[in-house]
Amino acid sequence: MFEDKDETILARWLAGELTSEELAEFEQSEEFREYQQIARGMESFKKPAFHKEQLRDKVQGKLDHGSKGKVRYLKPLLYVSSVAASLLLVLGIFFDEVSYTTATGQQLSAVLPDGSQVQLNAQSVLTHKRFFWNSNKKVSLKGEAFFSIEKGDGFYVQTTSGTVSVLGTQFNIRARKSTFELVCYEGKVQFDAVSIQEKAILIEGDVLRLEADQLERERTDSEKPSWTGGKSTFNNSLLIHVIEELEIQYGIKIQHSLRGNTDHFTGSFVHDELEIALKSVFVPMGIDYVLAPDKKTVVLKLP
């Protein structure tokens, strides 16, 4: 790919610096059409209007009333360097990063530059670089997402808990504030943990959790995560993690004193009916609760 050879290609093209050979090759690249659209969009950036005579008089007035000290002559900037720097700055601010964000109870599907598909769960953020994708297939994830990755060179997902390395597969990552879970539904993935500096390889059906700086493994027969069908499912998960997911899916606040509690929950709750979801979690655990009239606050009454 042309982008792998020269990351300054866009600035030099807009500045008219490409040789005829470089230009011919660049126009045949898959990035050329996208760069043309960017260039057309930048035509809307206009210089501020000014009156040359008024500006000259104003500057001359400043000079006449200024100090009589040493005169300093400013060296003119090279036109090409100025253009390139300006373009890179504008592109860095407006075009370089793509971000997908979901709100409470919302899901979102996104297609990456190579055709890979990602489905985001509620309160999640996925970001990646817009340009030079083939040389930097890396995304950052906060929250939860289900990935269906096209086969090809290495693909990486960065989270605060570690990095997932991929080569053509389907997998789900839950990287919430207090939880990390990786499920491989197809192919093979590798997880490099940050906190404990350990690696783990997962194949189809493997589940990996990071609990108290320990990697815990189990198996699943599911073909895809249940949340894509409107239901969150847990298998021997800490109750406080289930409560966190309830808050995320419904935008509620659950008041409790469970920090440090080691109770585990196996079961599921739906995403479209709060009362049913609360009963599904707390009734089997023997925990009474009170739902405020505005349905935004839940108070747990622990035994």
SERO-4910 file (N, C-alpha, C, O; in steps of 0.05 Angstrom, whole numbers):
BEGIN
 pado doro    nc1    nc2    nc3   cac1   cac2   cac3    cc1    cc2    cc3    oc1    oc2    oc3
  Met    A     17    -24      0      0      0      0     17     25      0     39     26     13
  Phe    A      8     46    -14     24     71    -16     27     83     12     48     95     17
  Glu    A      7     81     29      8     93     55     30     81     72     40     95     90
  Asp    A     38     56     67     59     44     83     86     54     76    105     52     91
  Lys    A     89     67     52    114     77     43    121    105     53    144    111     59
  Asp    A    100    121     55    105    149     61     81    162     75     61    166     62
  Glu    A     83    168    100     61    179    115     58    209    111     39    222    121
  Thr    A     77    221     96     75    250     89     62    254     62     61    277     53
  Ile    A     51    233     51     41    235     23     19    256     20     19    270      0
  Leu    A      1    257     40    -22    276     37    -12    305     36    -21    320     19
  Ala    A      5    312     55     15    340     56     31    347     31     28    369     20
  Arg    A     47    328     21     63    334     -2     46    335    -28     52    350    -46
  Trp    A     25    319    -28      7    320    -51     -8    347    -53     -9    359    -74
  Leu    A    -18    356    -30    -32    381    -29    -14    405    -34    -22    426    -45
  Ala    A     12    402    -27     31    423    -32     43    422    -60     59    439    -68
  Gly    A     35    402    -76     44    399   -103     73    390   -105     87    397   -124
  Glu    A     83    374    -86    111    366    -85    116    339    -97    140    331    -98
  Leu    A     96    323   -104    100    296   -114    113    297   -142    107    313   -158
  Thr    A    131    277   -146    142    274   -173    120    262   -190    100    252   -180
  Ser    A    125    262   -216    105    251   -234    101    221   -229     79    210   -231
  Glu    A    123    207   -222    121    178   -216    105    174   -191     88    156   -190
  Glu    A    111    190   -170     96    187   -145     67    193   -148     50    179   -137
  Leu    A     61    214   -164     33    222   -168     18    200   -183     -5    194   -175
  Ala    A     30    188   -203     16    167   -218     10    143   -200    -11    131   -202
  Glu    A     30    136   -183     25    114   -165      4    120   -144    -12    103   -137
  Phe    A      6    145   -134    -13    153   -113    -42    153   -123    -60    145   -109
  Glu    A    -46    162   -148    -73    164   -159    -85    136   -163   -109    134   -166
  Gln    A    -69    115   -162    -79     88   -165    -84     75   -138    -95     53   -137
  Ser    A    -77     89   -116    -81     77    -90   -110     80    -80   -124     98    -90
  Glu    A   -118     63    -61   -145     64    -51   -150     88    -33   -173     95    -28
  Glu    A   -128    101    -24   -132    124     -6   -137    150    -22   -147    170    -11
  Phe    A   -131    150    -48   -132    174    -64   -160    187    -64   -162    212    -61
  Arg    A   -181    171    -68   -208    183    -69   -215    196    -42   -227    217    -42
  Glu    A   -208    183    -20   -214    195      6   -199    221     10   -210    240     21
  Tyr    A   -174    222      2   -158    246      4   -170    269    -13   -169    292     -5
  Gln    A   -181    262    -37   -194    282    -54   -217    295    -39   -221    319    -41
  Gln    A   -233    278    -25   -256    289    -10   -247    307     12   -260    328     17
  Ile    A   -225    300     26   -215    317     47   -205    344     36   -211    365     47
  Ala    A   -192    343     13   -182    368      1   -205    386     -7   -203    410     -3
  Arg    A   -226    375    -18   -249    391    -25   -262    403      0   -271    426     -1
  Gly    A   -263    387     21   -274    398     46   -258    421     58   -270    439     70
  Met    A   -232    420     53   -215    441     65   -217    467     49   -208    488     59
  Glu    A   -230    466     25   -233    491     11   -252    510     25   -252    534     19
  Ser    A   -268    500     43   -287    517     58   -273    533     80   -285    552     90
  Phe    A   -248    526     86   -233    542    106   -224    568     92   -208    566     73
  Lys    A   -233    590    101   -227    616     88   -209    633    106   -212    632    130
  Lys    A   -193    649     93   -176    668    108   -194    691    118   -214    698    104
  Pro    A   -188    703    141   -204    726    150   -199    750    131   -177    755    122
  Ala    A   -221    764    125   -219    787    107   -205    810    120   -208    814    145
  Phe    A   -190    826    104   -178    850    116   -173    870     93   -172    863     70
  His    A   -170    896    100   -166    917     81   -136    923     82   -125    931    102
  Lys    A   -123    919     58    -94    922     58    -84    949     66    -64    951     81
  Glu    A    -97    971     57    -88    998     63    -91   1003     93    -73   1015    106
  Gln    A   -114    995    105   -118    999    133    -98    983    150    -87    993    169
  Leu    A    -92    959    141    -73    942    155    -45    955    154    -31    954    174
  Arg    A    -38    965    131    -11    977    128     -9   1002    146     12   1005    160
  Asp    A    -30   1019    146    -29   1043    163    -27   1036    193    -13   1049    208
  Lys    A    -42   1015    200    -42   1006    228    -15    996    237     -5   1003    259
  Val    A     -2    980    220     24    969    226     45    992    227     62    992    245
  Gln    A     43   1011    208     62   1033    207     59   1050    232     79   1060    242
  Gly    A     34   1054    241     30   1070    265     43   1057    289     54   1071    306
  Lys    A     41   1030    291     54   1016    313     84   1020    313     97   1024    333
  Leu    A     95   1020    288    124   1023    286    133   1051    293    154   1055    306
  Asp    A    117   1072    284    124   1099    289    124   1106    319    140   1122    328
  His    A    106   1094    334    103   1100    362    118   1080    380    117   1082    405
  Gly    A    131   1061    368    145   1041    384    172   1051    393    179   1074    388
  Ser    A    187   1034    407    213   1041    417    233   1042    394    228   1030    373
  Lys    A    255   1057    398    275   1061    377    298   1042    381    321   1048    374
  Gly    A    292   1019    391    314    999    395    323    986    370    318    996    348
  Lys    A    338    964    373    349    949    351    327    938    333    306    928    342
  Val    A    331    940    307    312    930    288    318    901    283    341    894    277
  Arg    A    298    884    284    302    856    279    287    848    254    263    855    251
  Tyr    A    300    834    237    287    824    212    279    795    215    296    778    222
  Leu    A    254    789    210    244    762    212    250    747    187    245    757    165
  Lys    A    260    723    189    264    706    166    238    694    156    223    684    173
  Pro    A    232    696    131    207    685    120    208    655    122    228    642    118
  Leu    A    184    643    130    182    614    131    181    603    103    170    616     85
  Leu    A    191    579     99    189    566     73    160    559     68    147    548     85
  Tyr    A    151    566     45    123    562     38    114    532     40     93    527     52
  Val    A    130    515     30    123    486     31    121    476     59    102    462     66
  Ser    A    141    483     76    140    474    104    116    485    118    103    471    134
  Ser    A    109    510    113     86    523    126     60    508    118     43    503    134
  Val    A     57    503     92     33    489     82     31    462     94     10    454    104
  Ala    A     53    447     94     53    420    105     46    420    134     30    403    143
  Ala    A     58    438    150     52    439    178     23    446    184     11    434    201
  Ser    A     13    465    169    -15    474    172    -34    451    166    -54    446    180
  Leu    A    -28    437    144    -46    415    136    -45    393    157    -66    382    164
  Leu    A    -22    386    166    -20    365    186    -35    372    212    -47    355    224
  Leu    A    -33    398    219    -47    407    243    -77    404    240    -91    394    257
  Val    A    -87    414    217   -116    413    212   -126    384    211   -146    377    222
  Leu    A   -111    367    197   -119    339    194   -117    325    221   -134    309    227
  Gly    A    -97    332    237    -95    319    263   -118    326    281   -127    309    297
  Ile    A   -129    350    279   -151    358    296   -178    347    286   -194    338    301
  Phe    A   -182    349    259   -209    343    248   -212    315    236   -235    305    235
  Phe    A   -191    303    227   -194    279    210   -180    254    221   -187    232    211
  Asp    A   -161    256    239   -143    234    245   -156    212    260   -149    188    257
  Glu    A   -176    217    277   -187    196    295   -217    193    291   -232    212    288
  Val    A   -225    168    290   -254    161    288   -262    150    315   -249    133    326
  Ser    A   -285    159    325   -295    150    351   -324    142    350   -340    156    337
  Tyr    A   -331    120    362   -359    111    364   -366    109    394   -351     97    410
  Thr    A   -389    120    402   -397    121    430   -426    113    433   -443    121    417
  Thr    A   -432     98    454   -459     90    459   -467    101    487   -451    104    505
  Ala    A   -493    107    490   -504    118    515   -516     95    531   -514     72    523
  Thr    A   -528    102    553   -541     82    570   -562     67    555   -580     78    541
  Gly    A   -561     40    556   -580     23    543   -579     22    513   -597     11    500
  Gln    A   -559     34    501   -557     36    472   -537     17    461   -517     11    474
  Gln    A   -542      6    437   -523    -10    422   -518      3    395   -534     18    384
  Leu    A   -494     -2    384   -486     11    358   -469     -8    343   -451    -21    354
  Ser    A   -474    -10    316   -457    -26    299   -439     -8    283   -447     14    273
  Ala    A   -414    -16    280   -394      0    264   -378    -19    246   -374    -42    252
  Val    A   -370     -8    223   -354    -23    204   -326     -9    202   -324     15    197
  Leu    A   -305    -25    207   -278    -14    206   -268    -13    177   -280    -24    159
  Pro    A   -246      2    173   -237      6    145   -232    -19    129   -234    -18    104
  Asp    A   -225    -42    142   -220    -67    127   -245    -84    124   -243   -106    114
  Gly    A   -268    -73    133   -293    -89    131   -300   -104    156   -321   -116    157
  Ser    A   -282   -104    176   -288   -117    201   -312   -103    214   -315    -79    212
  Gln    A   -328   -119    229   -352   -108    241   -350   -108    272   -339   -128    283
  Val    A   -360    -87    284   -359    -85    313   -387    -77    323   -399    -58    312
  Gln    A   -397    -90    343   -422    -82    355   -417    -74    384   -407    -89    400
  Leu    A   -423    -48    390   -418    -37    417   -442    -41    435   -465    -36    427
  Asn    A   -436    -49    460   -456    -50    481   -459    -22    493   -445     -4    486
  Ala    A   -477    -20    513   -483      6    525   -459     18    539   -441      4    549
  Gln    A   -458     45    540   -437     60    553   -409     50    545   -393     43    562
  Ser    A   -404     50    519   -378     40    509   -367     60    489   -381     75    476
  Val    A   -340     60    486   -327     78    468   -306     62    452   -289     48    464
  Leu    A   -306     64    426   -287     52    408   -274     73    391   -288     89    379
  Thr    A   -247     74    390   -233     94    374   -212     80    357   -201     59    365
  His    A   -206     92    334   -184     82    317   -174    105    299   -189    124    295
  Lys    A   -150    102    288   -140    121    270   -155    119    243   -161     98    234
  Arg    A   -159    143    231   -174    143    205   -155    135    182   -164    120    164
  Phe    A   -130    143    183   -112    139    160    -92    117    166    -87    110    190
  Phe    A    -80    106    145    -59     86    147    -67     62    163    -52     51    179
  Trp    A    -92     53    158   -104     31    173    -87      5    168    -83    -10    188
  Asn    A    -79      0    144    -65    -25    138    -39    -29    153    -29    -51    157
  Ser    A    -27     -7    162     -2     -8    177     -7     -4    207     12     -4    222
  Asn    A    -32      0    215    -38      5    243    -66     -4    250    -83     12    256
  Lys    A    -71    -30    248    -97    -41    254   -101    -44    284   -100    -65    296
  Lys    A   -105    -21    297   -107    -20    326   -131     -3    334   -134     19    323
  Val    A   -147    -13    352   -169      2    363   -167      3    393   -155    -15    406
  Ser    A   -180     23    405   -181     25    434   -210     22    443   -228     33    431
  Leu    A   -214      7    465   -241      1    474   -244      7    504   -227     -1    520
  Lys    A   -265     22    510   -274     25    538   -303     16    539   -320     29    526
  Gly    A   -309     -5    553   -336    -15    554   -337    -44    543   -320    -60    551
  Glu    A   -357    -50    527   -360    -77    517   -366    -77    487   -381    -60    478
  Ala    A   -354    -96    472   -359    -97    444   -355   -126    434   -339   -141    444
  Phe    A   -371   -132    413   -369   -158    399   -356   -153    372   -366   -137    356
  Phe    A   -334   -167    366   -318   -163    342   -320   -186    323   -320   -209    331
  Ser    A   -323   -180    297   -322   -200    276   -301   -189    256   -306   -172    240
  Ile    A   -276   -200    259   -253   -189    245   -247   -204    219   -248   -228    218
  Glu    A   -241   -188    198   -233   -199    173   -205   -212    175   -188   -202    190
  Lys    A   -201   -233    160   -175   -246    161   -154   -229    148   -160   -214    129
  Gly    A   -130   -230    158   -109   -213    147    -87   -210    168    -84   -226    186
  Asp    A    -72   -189    165    -50   -183    184    -61   -177    211    -85   -173    215
  Gly    A    -43   -176    231    -50   -172    259    -69   -149    265    -67   -128    253
  Phe    A    -87   -154    283   -107   -134    292   -106   -133    322   -103   -154    335
  Tyr    A   -107   -109    333   -103   -106    362   -125    -89    375   -134    -69    363
  Val    A   -134    -98    398   -153    -82    414   -140    -75    441   -132    -93    456
  Gln    A   -137    -49    446   -125    -40    470   -146    -33    491   -166    -20    485
  Thr    A   -143    -43    516   -160    -37    538   -143    -29    562   -118    -32    560
  Thr    A   -155    -19    583   -139    -11    606   -128    -36    620   -109    -34    636
  Ser    A   -140    -60    615   -131    -84    628   -109    -99    613    -94   -114    624
  Gly    A   -108    -93    586    -88   -107    570    -95   -105    540   -114    -91    533
  Thr    A    -80   -119    524    -83   -118    495    -92   -145    484    -81   -166    492
  Val    A   -111   -145    466   -121   -170    453   -110   -170    425   -115   -151    409
  Ser    A    -95   -191    418    -84   -194    391   -101   -214    375   -108   -235    386
  Val    A   -107   -207    350   -126   -222    335   -116   -229    307    -99   -215    296
  Leu    A   -126   -252    296   -120   -258    268   -145   -272    257   -146   -297    256
  Gly    A   -165   -257    247   -189   -268    235   -205   -284    254   -202   -309    256
  Thr    A   -224   -272    268   -239   -287    288   -263   -271    297   -268   -249    288
  Gln    A   -279   -283    315   -301   -269    328   -297   -272    359   -292   -293    369
  Phe    A   -300   -249    372   -295   -250    401   -309   -226    414   -317   -207    400
  Asn    A   -313   -228    440   -326   -207    456   -307   -198    478   -295   -214    491
  Ile    A   -306   -172    482   -290   -160    504   -308   -144    522   -322   -126    512
  Arg    A   -307   -149    547   -320   -132    567   -298   -119    583   -284   -132    599
  Ala    A   -294    -93    579   -272    -79    593   -285    -55    608   -280    -32    602
  Arg    A   -301    -62    628   -314    -42    644   -294    -31    665   -271    -39    667
  Lys    A   -305    -13    682   -288     -1    702   -276    -21    721   -253    -19    729
  Ser    A   -292    -41    730   -282    -61    749   -282    -89    739   -277   -108    754
  Thr    A   -286    -93    713   -287   -120    702   -272   -122    676   -271   -103    660
  Phe    A   -260   -145    671   -250   -152    645   -256   -181    639   -250   -199    654
  Glu    A   -269   -185    615   -275   -212    607   -272   -214    576   -280   -196    562
  Leu    A   -259   -236    568   -254   -240    539   -265   -268    532   -259   -288    545
  Val    A   -282   -268    511   -294   -293    502   -288   -297    472   -293   -278    456
  Cys    A   -276   -320    465   -270   -325    437   -291   -344    426   -296   -366    435
  Tyr    A   -305   -334    405   -327   -350    392   -317   -364    367   -330   -384    358
  Glu    A   -295   -355    356   -285   -367    331   -256   -359    327   -249   -336    333
  Gly    A   -240   -377    317   -212   -371    312   -195   -372    337   -198   -389    354
  Lys    A   -176   -353    340   -157   -353    362   -150   -324    369   -146   -308    351
  Val    A   -147   -318    395   -139   -292    404   -118   -295    426   -117   -316    439
  Gln    A   -103   -274    430    -83   -274    452    -88   -250    469    -93   -228    459
  Phe    A    -86   -253    495    -90   -231    514    -64   -227    529    -53   -245    541
  Asp    A    -54   -202    529    -30   -194    544    -39   -175    566    -46   -152    562
  Ala    A    -39   -186    591    -49   -171    614    -28   -150    622     -4   -155    621
  Val    A    -38   -127    631    -20   -105    639    -11   -108    668     12   -107    674
  Ser    A    -30   -114    686    -24   -113    714     -7   -136    724      8   -133    743
  Ile    A     -9   -160    711      6   -183    720     26   -193    700     40   -213    704
  Gln    A     28   -179    677     48   -186    656     47   -216    649     67   -229    648
  Glu    A     23   -225    643     19   -253    634      5   -253    608     -9   -234    600
  Lys    A      9   -275    593     -4   -278    567    -22   -303    568    -17   -322    582
  Ala    A    -44   -302    552    -62   -325    550    -72   -326    522    -79   -306    510
  Ile    A    -73   -351    511    -84   -355    484   -111   -369    487   -113   -389    501
  Leu    A   -131   -359    473   -158   -370    473   -165   -380    446   -159   -368    425
  Ile    A   -179   -403    445   -190   -414    421   -221   -414    424   -231   -406    444
  Glu    A   -234   -424    403   -264   -423    403   -276   -436    428   -269   -458    435
  Gly    A   -293   -421    441   -307   -430    465   -293   -423    491   -304   -428    513
  Asp    A   -269   -412    490   -255   -404    515   -265   -378    526   -271   -359    511
  Val    A   -266   -376    552   -273   -352    567   -251   -345    586   -241   -363    600
  Leu    A   -243   -320    587   -221   -312    605   -230   -287    620   -240   -268    609
  Arg    A   -227   -289    647   -233   -266    664   -209   -258    680   -192   -275    687
  Leu    A   -207   -232    685   -186   -221    702   -198   -214    728   -213   -194    730
  Glu    A   -194   -230    749   -205   -225    775   -183   -223    796   -168   -242    800
  Ala    A   -182   -201    810   -163   -197    832   -134   -204    822   -120   -218    836
  Asp    A   -127   -194    799   -100   -199    787    -95   -229    783    -72   -238    784
  Gln    A   -116   -244    777   -114   -272    770   -130   -277    745   -152   -267    742
  Leu    A   -118   -293    727   -132   -301    702   -148   -326    707   -136   -347    715
  Glu    A   -174   -325    704   -192   -348    708   -204   -356    681   -213   -340    666
  Arg    A   -204   -383    676   -214   -393    651   -239   -410    655   -243   -422    676
  Glu    A   -255   -411    634   -278   -429    633   -286   -433    604   -273   -421    586
  Arg    A   -307   -448    599   -315   -454    572   -344   -445    568   -360   -443    587
  Thr    A   -352   -440    543   -379   -433    536   -387   -446    510   -370   -451    492
  Asp    A   -413   -453    507   -424   -464    483   -438   -443    466   -448   -449    444
  Ser    A   -439   -419    475   -453   -397    461   -439   -390    435   -414   -393    433
  Glu    A   -454   -382    415   -443   -374    390   -438   -344    388   -422   -335    371
  Lys    A   -451   -328    405   -446   -300    406   -456   -289    434   -471   -303    447
  Pro    A   -447   -265    442   -455   -255    468   -485   -250    470   -498   -241    451
  Ser    A   -497   -256    493   -526   -253    496   -536   -224    495   -559   -219    488
  Trp    A   -518   -205    502   -526   -177    502   -534   -167    475   -549   -148    472
  Thr    A   -524   -180    453   -532   -172    426   -561   -178    421   -573   -168    402
  Gly    A   -573   -196    437   -601   -203    435   -618   -190    457   -641   -198    460
  Gly    A   -607   -170    471   -623   -156    491   -623   -168    519   -642   -164    534
  Lys    A   -602   -184    525   -602   -197    552   -573   -200    561   -556   -208    545
  Ser    A   -567   -194    586   -541   -197    597   -540   -223    613   -557   -228    631
  Thr    A   -520   -240    607   -518   -266    620   -492   -268    636   -471   -259    627
  Phe    A   -493   -281    659   -470   -284    677   -467   -312    686   -487   -326    692
  Asn    A   -443   -321    689   -437   -348    699   -417   -346    722   -393   -341    717
  Asn    A   -427   -348    746   -410   -347    770   -394   -321    771   -370   -321    777
  Ser    A   -408   -299    765   -395   -272    765   -400   -259    792   -420   -263    805
  Leu    A   -381   -242    800   -385   -227    825   -410   -210    823   -416   -198    803
  Leu    A   -426   -210    845   -451   -195    845   -447   -165    840   -464   -153    827
  Ile    A   -425   -154    849   -421   -125    845   -417   -119    815   -423    -97    806
  His    A   -407   -138    800   -404   -135    771   -430   -136    757   -435   -122    737
  Val    A   -448   -153    767   -475   -154    756   -490   -128    761   -505   -118    744
  Ile    A   -487   -117    785   -500    -92    793   -489    -70    775   -505    -52    766
  Glu    A   -463    -70    769   -452    -49    752   -465    -50    724   -470    -30    712
  Glu    A   -469    -74    714   -482    -77    687   -511    -69    688   -521    -57    668
  Leu    A   -525    -74    709   -553    -64    712   -553    -34    710   -570    -23    697
  Glu    A   -535    -21    724   -534      9    724   -528     19    696   -540     39    687
  Ile    A   -511      5    681   -504     14    654   -527     11    635   -532     28    619
  Gln    A   -541    -12    636   -562    -17    617   -587      0    622   -601      7    603
  Tyr    A   -592      7    647   -617     22    653   -612     51    662   -632     65    666
  Gly    A   -587     59    665   -583     86    673   -592     92    701   -602    114    706
  Ile    A   -590     73    719   -599     76    746   -575     76    765   -553     70    758
  Lys    A   -581     83    790   -561     82    811   -571     62    833   -592     66    844
  Ile    A   -555     42    838   -562     22    858   -545     27    883   -521     24    883
  Gln    A   -559     34    905   -545     40    930   -542     14    946   -562      0    951
  His    A   -517      9    954   -512    -16    969   -486    -13    985   -472      7    982
  Ser    A   -480    -33   1000   -455    -34   1016   -441    -61   1010   -433    -75   1029
  Leu    A   -438    -67    985   -427    -93    977   -398    -92    969   -387   -112    961
  Arg    A   -385    -69    972   -356    -68    965   -341    -88    982   -342    -89   1006
  Gly    A   -326   -105    968   -312   -126    982   -328   -152    985   -317   -172    993
  Asn    A   -353   -151    977   -370   -175    979   -362   -195    957   -356   -187    935
  Thr    A   -361   -220    965   -351   -241    946   -374   -259    936   -369   -280    924
  Asp    A   -399   -251    940   -422   -267    930   -421   -267    899   -414   -247    886
  His    A   -428   -290    888   -428   -294    859   -456   -299    849   -473   -308    863
  Phe    A   -460   -292    823   -487   -294    811   -485   -309    785   -467   -304    769
  Thr    A   -504   -328    781   -506   -342    756   -535   -338    746   -554   -346    760
  Gly    A   -538   -327    723   -565   -321    712   -564   -299    692   -543   -294    680
  Ser    A   -586   -286    687   -588   -265    666   -609   -245    673   -626   -250    691
  Phe    A   -609   -222    660   -630   -202    662   -635   -190    635   -616   -187    619
  Val    A   -660   -182    630   -667   -169    604   -661   -140    605   -657   -128    626
  His    A   -660   -128    581   -652    -99    578   -676    -81    574   -673    -57    573
  Asp    A   -700    -92    572   -723    -75    565   -745    -74    586   -766    -63    581
  Glu    A   -740    -84    610   -760    -83    631   -746    -83    658   -737   -104    668
  Leu    A   -744    -60    670   -728    -56    695   -738    -74    718   -722    -87    731
  Glu    A   -764    -75    722   -775    -90    745   -767   -120    742   -759   -132    761
  Ile    A   -770   -130    718   -764   -158    713   -734   -163    717   -725   -183    728
  Ala    A   -718   -144    708   -689   -147    711   -680   -147    740   -664   -164    748
  Leu    A   -691   -129    756   -685   -128    784   -693   -154    799   -677   -165    815
  Lys    A   -716   -164    793   -725   -189    805   -708   -213    797   -702   -231    813
  Ser    A   -699   -213    771   -683   -235    761   -656   -237    776   -645   -259    779
  Val    A   -646   -214    785   -620   -214    798   -622   -217    828   -609   -234    840
  Phe    A   -640   -201    841   -640   -199    870   -657   -220    884   -651   -227    907
  Val    A   -679   -229    872   -695   -249    885   -680   -275    889   -681   -286    911
  Pro    A   -666   -286    869   -650   -311    874   -628   -307    895   -620   -327    907
  Met    A   -618   -283    898   -597   -277    917   -608   -272    945   -593   -268    964
  Gly    A   -635   -272    948   -647   -266    974   -644   -238    983   -642   -233   1007
  Ile    A   -643   -219    965   -638   -191    972   -663   -175    965   -673   -175    943
  Asp    A   -674   -161    986   -696   -143    981   -687   -116    971   -664   -108    976
  Tyr    A   -704   -103    956   -696    -77    945   -720    -59    943   -743    -68    944
  Val    A   -715    -32    942   -736    -12    939   -729      4    914   -707     15    912
  Leu    A   -748      6    895   -745     22    871   -759     49    875   -783     50    880
  Ala    A   -744     71    873   -755     97    876   -777    103    855   -776     91    834
  Pro    A   -796    121    861   -818    127    843   -808    136    815   -821    131    795
  Asp    A   -785    151    815   -775    160    788   -760    138    773   -751    142    751
  Lys    A   -758    115    785   -745     91    773   -716     97    765   -706     86    745
  Lys    A   -703    114    780   -675    121    775   -656    112    797   -632    111    794
  Thr    A   -668    104    820   -652     96    843   -663     70    855   -687     67    858
  Val    A   -645     52    862   -653     27    874   -636     24    900   -612     27    900
  Val    A   -650     19    922   -637     15    948   -638    -14    956   -660    -24    959
  Leu    A   -615    -27    960   -615    -55    968   -617    -57    998   -604    -42   1013
  Lys    A   -634    -75   1007   -637    -81   1036   -624   -108   1041   -636   -129   1038
  Leu    A   -599   -107   1050   -583   -131   1054   -592   -146   1079   -598   -133   1099
  Pro    A   -592   -172   1079   -600   -187   1103   -580   -184   1125   -583   -196   1147
***
